[in-house]
Every structure is written in C-alpha cells, then in structure tokens.
Amino acid sequence: MARQRRRTTDAQDRRRYERTARLSETLREVIAEELAKLDDDRLTMVTITSVDVDSEMNRGIVYFDSIYGADNDEKIVEVLGEYRKRLQHEIALQVKSRRTPVLQFKPDETMRAAERIDAVLREDALRRAAQNGADSPAPPAPPSAE
C-alpha cells in the first residue's frame, strides 16, 4: 500500500524556504571567507555570488563570477574542484548541521546576461542618437545669459 504524502501548509513552506535561504547565504559567506584565506593566484579575482542548496542539504551549487570572463570558467571550476573537500570540511566545522552538502561549481550567468543586456541598450541608445541627429536639424543654441 502506498504511503500518502503529508500536505504542507503555506506557513510550513515559507519556513522551509526561509531556512534554505538562510543556509544558502551562510554557506556563501563561509565559502567566500575560505577562498580568501587560500593562497592560490588562480582564485584571486573570483567572487562567490550565491549558493543554491536543496532542502535536504544533499547538494549545493556554488555560483561564481570572475573578472577573467567566460574564457577561464572551465579552469576556475577545476581549481575550485581541487578545493571542494577542504571547503566542505570548513562548512562542516562552521555550520552546525547534520549534513554537509556536496558542492558543485558553476559560473553565474545572470551577471553576464545583465552585461549583455546593458551593452545592447547602450548600442540602441547610440543608434537612436545617431538616427535622431541625421533626421532633425541641429538643435537651437541655448539662450545666452547676457
């Protein structure tokens, strides 16, 4: 006989989300502090932007961004992978919890998407300015304050 699943209330869902959000932020802080302590030149310009932890704390996806851009993402993932066990150990020491999530590293695409959108908007503004300049006569000179 199949076991019926308990229904959760909105308040229970909200508490679970708040707990997961707090845990994600705590993990982000711990990981960022530990990366700052490492003496590895390959990680000098790497920023941990967020951590996404599942509710059972089995897996944690660590999102990062670097000044080097998408060209060096694979290299940074490799380097972070080398330090994965050390970071998980530090999480276990600093975060009082029954489990320590297995960390996975991914580049943060939201920052790059925002940069692409910003570049498109800038190009569009320049195109419109050039188009308006060609279509309309020169704007009148401002009145002089004599």
C-alpha positions, 0 to 999 in steps of 0.5 A: 500500500502506498504511503500518502504524502503529508500536505504542507501548509503555506506557513510550513513552506515559507519556513522551509524556504526561509531556512534554505535561504538562510543556509544558502547565504551562510554557506556563501559567506563561509565559502567566500571567507575560505577562498580568501584565506587560500593562497592560490593566484588562480582564485584571486579575482573570483567572487562567490555570488550565491549558493543554491542548496536543496532542502535536504542539504544533499547538494549545493551549487556554488555560483561564481563570477570572475573578472577573467570572463567566460574564457577561464570558467572551465579552469576556475571550476577545476581549481575550485574542484581541487578545493571542494573537500577542504571547503566542505570540511570548513562548512562542516566545522562552521555550520552546525548541521547534520549534513554537509552538502556536496558542492558543485561549481558553476559560473553565474550567468545572470551577471553576464546576461545583465552585461549583455543586456546593458551593452545592447541598450547602450548600442540602441541608445547610440543608434537612436542618437545617431538616427535622431541627429541625421533626421532633425536639424541641429538643435537651437543654441541655448539662450545666452545669459547676457 
